[in-house]
Amino acid sequence: MLDAFTVLAVSSGTFFFVAGTVGLLRFPDVPTRLHALTKVDNLGLGLVAIGLLPHAGGLLAALKLVSVWLFALISGAIVTQLIARAVR
Amino acid sequence: MTAALAFDIGLVILIVSMGLWMLMVRDNVVAVIVFVIYGLLMAIAWVRLSAVDVALTEAAIGSGITGMLVLNAAARLRSGEIRWPRPSRALSIAAAAFCAMISAGLAAVVLLPPHPPPSLAPLALEHLDQTGLGNPVAGVLFAYRALDTLLEKVVVLLALIGVWSLAPDRLWGGAPALDAFMPTNDLLVFFARVLPPFGIVFAVYMTWTGASNPGGAFQGGTVLAVMWLLVMMAGVARAPPIGDARLRWLLVAGPALFLVIGFAGFFLAGAFLAYPPDHAKALIVVVEVALAVSIGATLALLAAGPPERMQKQ
């Protein structure tokens, strides 16, 4: 049951990674490419982290996984804004 | 097992192609960005080789701080762009042949090791207990090869003096102008206020855990350096003038303490940089903490560059 959850979540996360990469390569300008990239940070990494939670082996390790995701979220969101401002 | 093998092969292909790209590309800034990606891929490769300490160092220093230093250099070169004439064909071929020879020599050393390959690992592990450390890498760095580690720290300090000496005479004792790169940016200010508390906790953890797990003074110090750089770049706190006495004490504190403990080894344990057996771990941790602070300050100022303005009194 938990394994099925992990497979489902990590696969969906991987889907966002692939979609984000395709977007990064195919979209025409910087804002749309950034838009594709943030989906990878937010949803892709998030789903992979959530999927791995049942296998983290303890509350502390699970918290570490979640904080990795949170830090990627913060830095991703801010760096994206900085890049978008720089090209405007 | 096959999935792991496929991953490794893919990783190696990526690393080699990044290396080639870095060499071929004409634009300096693109080359630097590829260099940073190359460093991160190398870090993954080190993890695959179970060398987590090296991976952390590679990601933090090889890719992070060095990437910033080189990016800085590329930006400075760009402002006073010099168009070098393309080298002649003979020179290109000679350079390529030379590089190929060196690569072949290195490849021979790596691919044709003597059997059995020489290793000091069993010996190092056998005596690790005496140091009280759990991380063999920390044991090598601070107990077996402490002299190398000491000299490494001094070299970083010398590099900083080299960077400072690029300043024109009238700016000597002035401050690096990191925030001059960009106009005040509320987002960056926000980032520079939110991230450092977490970063500092993380750096303390990295340094502390280095005695028994992957991590250590260099990695912890790099995290500190990056936090300080972020604060300086956002203009939340200005870079200090390089003539500041407190700053200079901060820079030498780590290596100086290491040296003092090294000399104390003569009296306490009978040799330079030897530790008395009962207090080895405590002394090493004290040195690591001091080193982390000094390394953090040194690396941050290295990346901040030479002084560019006099501090208004």
Interface residues (C-beta under 8 A of the other chain):
Chain A: F71 I74 S75 I78 Q81 L82 R85
Chain B: N185 L187 L188 F190 F191 V194 L195 F198
